[in-house]
Amino acid sequence: AIGDAKECPLRKALMESVGACIDKLSE
């Protein structure tokens, strides 16, 4: 679906940003 095509990269980028924040907090 068109919505999926737009959401997937955005969601991936968001999850990567969240993951980076968690990694920093974990150090």
C-alpha positions in Angstrom: 0.0 0.0 0.0 1.1 3.6 -0.5 0.8 4.3 3.2 3.1 1.4 4.0 5.7 2.7 1.6 5.7 6.0 3.4 5.5 4.7 6.9 8.2 1.9 6.7 11.3 4.1 6.2 10.0 6.7 8.6 9.3 4.0 11.2 12.7 2.4 10.7 14.5 5.8 11.1 12.4 6.4 14.2 13.3 3.0 15.7 17.0 3.6 14.9 16.9 7.0 16.6 15.2 5.4 19.7 17.7 2.6 19.7 20.6 5.1 19.6 19.2 6.9 22.5 18.8 3.7 24.5 22.3 2.7 23.7 23.6 6.0 25.0 21.6 5.7 28.2 22.8 2.1 28.7 26.5 3.1 28.5 
